[in-house]
Amino acid sequence: MHRSIARLMARIAGAALVPAGLILGLSGVHAADLPAPLQSLEAQGVEIGEPFEAPGGLTGYVISARGQTVTVYVTPDNEHAVIGTLLDADGNNLSQPVLDQASRAPLDPKIWDQLADSRWIADGAEDAGRVVYVFTDPNCPYCHRFWQMSRPWVEAGKVQLRHIMVGVIRPSSGPKAATLLASGNPSKALQAHERNYEQGGVTPRDDIPEAARKGVQANGALMQELGYRGTPTVVYRNEAGEVHHVQGLPRGDDLTQAMGGPRPE
């Protein structure tokens, strides 16, 4: 990607954080039908979604680059484009509803296979009716909270969590994650770590196997590739088989949808 475009995308990244691949849930536009500014962006690796009508004669698009998804607005002459947030006279953010709608779109189903091929630790029954992947950092307090919140579904045998161990919070996160992966019984080791989280959890080994280190690194690379920038990130399939995600600690309806139903009694 051209440096100026990369810097621009980096500056506006805080406006909306949506996983890479999410744009694949939208119908792409044929390059020949795009306005010239968007053809230039596409040539530099930016993914372009379907157009939508915007105020002032503008035409909006949702675009994605390097894990960041934002809106871009093309002028009526199709010769110029502005990347960023569109506000009305009252200061209302008109771009956010579009991005919110995009965030609810199903993810590329290939993501599920990528998650299945990662280095994960099972948490729950093998014959559970629902599998949920979770990017988990051993030092993440919200990951620990999600582990606590998920117990009713896991202990009822309804959900198996698959913790994709990463090291992003502190310097000790990677060694802790690798130590858990390298355990003779990773599932048991993870349970012990979570039960003793307030006391620091697992103690990193001095002799962590290289395969475990590389596993954590590969998980981190996958997390970055998918555009996820925080833990926990929860990925699940709904009853229709569509892949969805929740970034951050799931609460309320997000938790219920991720776990496949209300809390078991």
C-alpha beads as a LAMMPS data file, in Angstrom:
LAMMPS data file: protein, C-alpha beads

265 atoms
264 bonds

1 atom types
1 bond types

-500.0 500.0 xlo xhi
-500.0 500.0 ylo yhi
-500.0 500.0 zlo zhi

Masses

1 110.0

Atoms # bond

1 1 1 0.000 0.000 0.000
2 1 1 1.230 3.507 -0.772
3 1 1 2.684 5.153 2.347
4 1 1 0.335 8.130 2.222
5 1 1 -2.710 5.854 2.107
6 1 1 -1.339 3.701 4.923
7 1 1 -0.738 6.756 7.097
8 1 1 -4.200 8.083 6.327
9 1 1 -5.844 4.789 7.234
10 1 1 -3.810 4.660 10.440
11 1 1 -4.924 8.156 11.454
12 1 1 -8.610 7.404 11.045
13 1 1 -8.445 3.855 12.401
14 1 1 -9.865 4.981 15.737
15 1 1 -13.153 5.916 14.073
16 1 1 -14.190 2.277 13.733
17 1 1 -12.423 -0.991 14.404
18 1 1 -13.863 -3.839 12.364
19 1 1 -12.072 -7.111 11.577
20 1 1 -10.333 -7.645 8.297
21 1 1 -12.445 -10.009 6.240
22 1 1 -15.658 -8.393 7.448
23 1 1 -15.840 -6.428 4.241
24 1 1 -16.040 -9.784 2.470
25 1 1 -19.522 -10.076 3.892
26 1 1 -20.540 -7.231 1.589
27 1 1 -20.994 -7.597 -2.133
28 1 1 -17.911 -6.276 -3.852
29 1 1 -18.061 -3.749 -6.656
30 1 1 -16.431 -4.488 -10.003
31 1 1 -13.314 -2.360 -10.393
32 1 1 -14.432 -0.945 -13.717
33 1 1 -17.597 0.437 -12.086
34 1 1 -15.750 2.289 -9.342
35 1 1 -15.060 6.027 -9.373
36 1 1 -11.450 6.826 -10.220
37 1 1 -10.356 7.623 -6.621
38 1 1 -11.628 4.248 -5.429
39 1 1 -9.984 2.439 -8.317
40 1 1 -6.739 3.965 -7.076
41 1 1 -7.416 2.737 -3.543
42 1 1 -8.327 -0.741 -4.755
43 1 1 -5.110 -0.937 -6.769
44 1 1 -3.251 -0.356 -3.504
45 1 1 -4.936 -3.259 -1.742
46 1 1 -7.983 -1.571 -0.227
47 1 1 -11.187 -3.640 -0.344
48 1 1 -14.292 -1.766 -1.516
49 1 1 -17.873 -2.546 -0.498
50 1 1 -21.171 -1.734 -2.198
51 1 1 -22.134 1.952 -2.606
52 1 1 -24.807 3.611 -0.504
53 1 1 -26.564 6.960 -0.814
54 1 1 -25.282 9.754 1.425
55 1 1 -26.446 13.351 1.989
56 1 1 -25.292 16.231 -0.169
57 1 1 -25.183 14.172 -3.346
58 1 1 -22.326 12.073 -1.990
59 1 1 -21.994 8.352 -2.578
60 1 1 -20.630 6.377 0.344
61 1 1 -18.643 3.152 0.441
62 1 1 -17.352 0.985 3.258
63 1 1 -13.683 0.234 2.652
64 1 1 -11.214 -2.018 4.445
65 1 1 -7.422 -1.936 4.628
66 1 1 -5.017 -3.649 7.023
67 1 1 -7.739 -4.673 9.404
68 1 1 -9.391 -1.257 9.574
69 1 1 -12.806 -0.557 8.106
70 1 1 -14.029 3.000 7.538
71 1 1 -16.327 4.973 5.276
72 1 1 -15.320 6.940 2.201
73 1 1 -17.498 9.489 0.412
74 1 1 -17.233 10.254 -3.299
75 1 1 -18.229 13.672 -4.664
76 1 1 -20.986 13.943 -7.305
77 1 1 -18.429 14.368 -10.111
78 1 1 -16.845 11.010 -9.145
79 1 1 -13.451 12.688 -9.265
80 1 1 -12.774 13.156 -5.564
81 1 1 -13.189 11.130 -2.386
82 1 1 -12.980 11.905 1.323
83 1 1 -12.163 9.171 3.838
84 1 1 -13.605 9.493 7.329
85 1 1 -16.712 10.365 9.333
86 1 1 -19.679 12.275 7.900
87 1 1 -21.446 14.616 10.339
88 1 1 -24.751 16.446 9.972
89 1 1 -25.537 20.024 11.077
90 1 1 -26.198 18.836 14.632
91 1 1 -22.923 16.961 14.872
92 1 1 -24.508 13.525 14.542
93 1 1 -22.224 10.804 13.223
94 1 1 -23.871 9.576 10.003
95 1 1 -21.111 7.079 9.266
96 1 1 -21.433 5.006 12.429
97 1 1 -24.823 3.418 11.598
98 1 1 -23.361 2.208 8.300
99 1 1 -20.358 0.720 10.064
100 1 1 -22.592 -0.816 12.732
101 1 1 -24.628 -2.512 10.021
102 1 1 -21.445 -3.795 8.404
103 1 1 -20.228 -5.142 11.753
104 1 1 -23.378 -7.267 12.030
105 1 1 -22.827 -8.852 8.638
106 1 1 -21.620 -12.463 8.654
107 1 1 -17.883 -12.942 8.400
108 1 1 -16.159 -14.843 5.630
109 1 1 -16.899 -18.525 6.464
110 1 1 -13.268 -19.394 5.701
111 1 1 -12.356 -17.705 8.977
112 1 1 -13.885 -20.654 10.838
113 1 1 -11.430 -23.068 9.229
114 1 1 -8.534 -20.751 10.078
115 1 1 -9.586 -20.747 13.710
116 1 1 -9.941 -24.522 13.745
117 1 1 -6.369 -24.869 12.478
118 1 1 -4.923 -22.591 15.184
119 1 1 -3.334 -23.697 18.473
120 1 1 -6.242 -23.734 20.898
121 1 1 -7.059 -25.227 24.288
122 1 1 -10.398 -26.981 24.735
123 1 1 -12.622 -25.862 27.600
124 1 1 -15.730 -28.007 27.844
125 1 1 -17.175 -31.267 26.573
126 1 1 -16.028 -32.625 23.218
127 1 1 -19.625 -33.460 22.311
128 1 1 -20.982 -30.020 23.210
129 1 1 -23.549 -28.794 20.725
130 1 1 -21.795 -25.481 20.173
131 1 1 -18.157 -24.513 19.624
132 1 1 -16.983 -20.983 20.402
133 1 1 -13.466 -19.730 19.665
134 1 1 -11.925 -17.151 21.966
135 1 1 -8.692 -15.206 21.516
136 1 1 -7.400 -15.342 25.092
137 1 1 -4.467 -13.660 26.802
138 1 1 -3.508 -15.264 30.149
139 1 1 -3.102 -11.812 31.734
140 1 1 -6.324 -10.320 30.364
141 1 1 -8.842 -9.557 33.145
142 1 1 -11.719 -9.471 30.662
143 1 1 -10.734 -12.895 29.335
144 1 1 -10.858 -14.153 32.903
145 1 1 -14.244 -12.527 33.393
146 1 1 -15.535 -14.177 30.221
147 1 1 -14.259 -17.528 31.506
148 1 1 -16.276 -16.980 34.689
149 1 1 -19.396 -15.856 32.820
150 1 1 -19.256 -18.838 30.461
151 1 1 -19.233 -21.502 33.211
152 1 1 -23.001 -22.214 33.190
153 1 1 -22.984 -23.097 29.476
154 1 1 -19.683 -24.978 29.619
155 1 1 -20.488 -26.952 32.757
156 1 1 -23.936 -27.846 31.370
157 1 1 -22.207 -29.445 28.391
158 1 1 -23.810 -27.057 25.930
159 1 1 -20.701 -25.150 24.810
160 1 1 -17.069 -25.981 24.257
161 1 1 -14.819 -22.941 24.307
162 1 1 -11.627 -23.164 22.313
163 1 1 -9.120 -20.694 23.695
164 1 1 -6.695 -19.448 21.029
165 1 1 -3.835 -18.451 23.291
166 1 1 -2.061 -15.182 22.493
167 1 1 0.375 -12.905 24.280
168 1 1 -0.553 -9.243 23.847
169 1 1 -1.159 -7.694 27.290
170 1 1 2.160 -7.901 29.132
171 1 1 5.678 -9.266 28.545
172 1 1 4.741 -12.358 30.558
173 1 1 1.639 -13.061 28.469
174 1 1 3.458 -14.919 25.695
175 1 1 5.474 -17.167 28.044
176 1 1 2.352 -17.909 30.087
177 1 1 0.345 -18.760 26.958
178 1 1 3.141 -20.998 25.658
179 1 1 3.453 -22.702 29.056
180 1 1 -0.243 -23.574 28.957
181 1 1 0.008 -24.900 25.402
182 1 1 3.057 -26.993 26.339
183 1 1 1.368 -28.563 29.359
184 1 1 0.801 -32.290 29.369
185 1 1 -2.887 -31.536 29.851
186 1 1 -3.559 -28.033 28.484
187 1 1 -7.259 -28.073 29.382
188 1 1 -6.527 -28.938 33.000
189 1 1 -3.698 -26.383 33.112
190 1 1 -5.997 -23.663 31.786
191 1 1 -8.618 -24.459 34.407
192 1 1 -5.995 -24.223 37.144
193 1 1 -4.732 -20.945 35.729
194 1 1 -8.216 -19.400 35.681
195 1 1 -9.050 -20.581 39.198
196 1 1 -5.829 -18.994 40.442
197 1 1 -5.979 -15.933 38.212
198 1 1 -6.108 -13.448 41.102
199 1 1 -2.887 -14.951 42.461
200 1 1 -1.114 -14.594 39.121
201 1 1 -2.192 -17.807 37.474
202 1 1 0.269 -20.025 35.655
203 1 1 3.985 -19.557 36.235
204 1 1 5.925 -19.455 32.945
205 1 1 8.343 -22.318 32.424
206 1 1 12.021 -21.623 31.965
207 1 1 12.264 -24.301 29.264
208 1 1 9.296 -23.536 27.033
209 1 1 9.346 -25.798 23.944
210 1 1 9.918 -23.997 20.671
211 1 1 6.749 -25.512 19.199
212 1 1 4.670 -23.870 21.927
213 1 1 6.370 -20.503 21.420
214 1 1 5.738 -20.686 17.698
215 1 1 2.146 -21.688 18.352
216 1 1 1.521 -18.534 20.360
217 1 1 3.264 -16.447 17.711
218 1 1 1.136 -18.030 14.969
219 1 1 -2.020 -17.341 16.980
220 1 1 -0.974 -13.722 17.367
221 1 1 -0.319 -13.448 13.649
222 1 1 -3.787 -14.880 12.951
223 1 1 -5.355 -12.401 15.349
224 1 1 -3.584 -9.556 13.567
225 1 1 -4.519 -10.911 10.128
226 1 1 -8.187 -10.963 11.098
227 1 1 -7.929 -7.413 12.377
228 1 1 -8.719 -8.199 16.015
229 1 1 -7.012 -5.799 18.388
230 1 1 -8.280 -6.783 21.789
231 1 1 -8.945 -9.757 24.019
232 1 1 -11.200 -11.476 24.447
233 1 1 -12.490 -11.692 20.907
234 1 1 -15.231 -14.299 20.639
235 1 1 -16.102 -15.959 17.321
236 1 1 -19.097 -18.247 16.917
237 1 1 -21.467 -19.743 14.353
238 1 1 -25.176 -19.108 14.699
239 1 1 -27.971 -21.565 13.976
240 1 1 -27.830 -20.682 10.274
241 1 1 -24.122 -21.524 10.167
242 1 1 -23.080 -17.889 9.752
243 1 1 -19.835 -16.819 11.408
244 1 1 -20.072 -13.818 13.751
245 1 1 -17.865 -12.251 16.369
246 1 1 -17.917 -10.127 19.505
247 1 1 -14.883 -7.979 20.214
248 1 1 -14.376 -7.370 23.900
249 1 1 -16.299 -8.890 26.791
250 1 1 -19.714 -10.114 25.566
251 1 1 -22.621 -8.868 27.633
252 1 1 -26.401 -9.120 27.463
253 1 1 -27.685 -10.180 24.066
254 1 1 -24.140 -10.501 22.711
255 1 1 -23.359 -13.143 25.328
256 1 1 -26.635 -14.966 24.776
257 1 1 -26.137 -15.057 21.008
258 1 1 -22.527 -16.175 21.280
259 1 1 -23.390 -18.988 23.678
260 1 1 -26.388 -20.106 21.661
261 1 1 -29.157 -19.375 24.134
262 1 1 -30.043 -18.127 27.615
263 1 1 -28.066 -19.137 30.675
264 1 1 -28.839 -22.739 31.658
265 1 1 -30.688 -23.118 34.954

Bonds

1 1 1 2
2 1 2 3
3 1 3 4
4 1 4 5
5 1 5 6
6 1 6 7
7 1 7 8
8 1 8 9
9 1 9 10
10 1 10 11
11 1 11 12
12 1 12 13
13 1 13 14
14 1 14 15
15 1 15 16
16 1 16 17
17 1 17 18
18 1 18 19
19 1 19 20
20 1 20 21
21 1 21 22
22 1 22 23
23 1 23 24
24 1 24 25
25 1 25 26
26 1 26 27
27 1 27 28
28 1 28 29
29 1 29 30
30 1 30 31
31 1 31 32
32 1 32 33
33 1 33 34
34 1 34 35
35 1 35 36
36 1 36 37
37 1 37 38
38 1 38 39
39 1 39 40
40 1 40 41
41 1 41 42
42 1 42 43
43 1 43 44
44 1 44 45
45 1 45 46
46 1 46 47
47 1 47 48
48 1 48 49
49 1 49 50
50 1 50 51
51 1 51 52
52 1 52 53
53 1 53 54
54 1 54 55
55 1 55 56
56 1 56 57
57 1 57 58
58 1 58 59
59 1 59 60
60 1 60 61
61 1 61 62
62 1 62 63
63 1 63 64
64 1 64 65
65 1 65 66
66 1 66 67
67 1 67 68
68 1 68 69
69 1 69 70
70 1 70 71
71 1 71 72
72 1 72 73
73 1 73 74
74 1 74 75
75 1 75 76
76 1 76 77
77 1 77 78
78 1 78 79
79 1 79 80
80 1 80 81
81 1 81 82
82 1 82 83
83 1 83 84
84 1 84 85
85 1 85 86
86 1 86 87
87 1 87 88
88 1 88 89
89 1 89 90
90 1 90 91
91 1 91 92
92 1 92 93
93 1 93 94
94 1 94 95
95 1 95 96
96 1 96 97
97 1 97 98
98 1 98 99
99 1 99 100
100 1 100 101
101 1 101 102
102 1 102 103
103 1 103 104
104 1 104 105
105 1 105 106
106 1 106 107
107 1 107 108
108 1 108 109
109 1 109 110
110 1 110 111
111 1 111 112
112 1 112 113
113 1 113 114
114 1 114 115
115 1 115 116
116 1 116 117
117 1 117 118
118 1 118 119
119 1 119 120
120 1 120 121
121 1 121 122
122 1 122 123
123 1 123 124
124 1 124 125
125 1 125 126
126 1 126 127
127 1 127 128
128 1 128 129
129 1 129 130
130 1 130 131
131 1 131 132
132 1 132 133
133 1 133 134
134 1 134 135
135 1 135 136
136 1 136 137
137 1 137 138
138 1 138 139
139 1 139 140
140 1 140 141
141 1 141 142
142 1 142 143
143 1 143 144
144 1 144 145
145 1 145 146
146 1 146 147
147 1 147 148
148 1 148 149
149 1 149 150
150 1 150 151
151 1 151 152
152 1 152 153
153 1 153 154
154 1 154 155
155 1 155 156
156 1 156 157
157 1 157 158
158 1 158 159
159 1 159 160
160 1 160 161
161 1 161 162
162 1 162 163
163 1 163 164
164 1 164 165
165 1 165 166
166 1 166 167
167 1 167 168
168 1 168 169
169 1 169 170
170 1 170 171
171 1 171 172
172 1 172 173
173 1 173 174
174 1 174 175
175 1 175 176
176 1 176 177
177 1 177 178
178 1 178 179
179 1 179 180
180 1 180 181
181 1 181 182
182 1 182 183
183 1 183 184
184 1 184 185
185 1 185 186
186 1 186 187
187 1 187 188
188 1 188 189
189 1 189 190
190 1 190 191
191 1 191 192
192 1 192 193
193 1 193 194
194 1 194 195
195 1 195 196
196 1 196 197
197 1 197 198
198 1 198 199
199 1 199 200
200 1 200 201
201 1 201 202
202 1 202 203
203 1 203 204
204 1 204 205
205 1 205 206
206 1 206 207
207 1 207 208
208 1 208 209
209 1 209 210
210 1 210 211
211 1 211 212
212 1 212 213
213 1 213 214
214 1 214 215
215 1 215 216
216 1 216 217
217 1 217 218
218 1 218 219
219 1 219 220
220 1 220 221
221 1 221 222
222 1 222 223
223 1 223 224
224 1 224 225
225 1 225 226
226 1 226 227
227 1 227 228
228 1 228 229
229 1 229 230
230 1 230 231
231 1 231 232
232 1 232 233
233 1 233 234
234 1 234 235
235 1 235 236
236 1 236 237
237 1 237 238
238 1 238 239
239 1 239 240
240 1 240 241
241 1 241 242
242 1 242 243
243 1 243 244
244 1 244 245
245 1 245 246
246 1 246 247
247 1 247 248
248 1 248 249
249 1 249 250
250 1 250 251
251 1 251 252
252 1 252 253
253 1 253 254
254 1 254 255
255 1 255 256
256 1 256 257
257 1 257 258
258 1 258 259
259 1 259 260
260 1 260 261
261 1 261 262
262 1 262 263
263 1 263 264
264 1 264 265
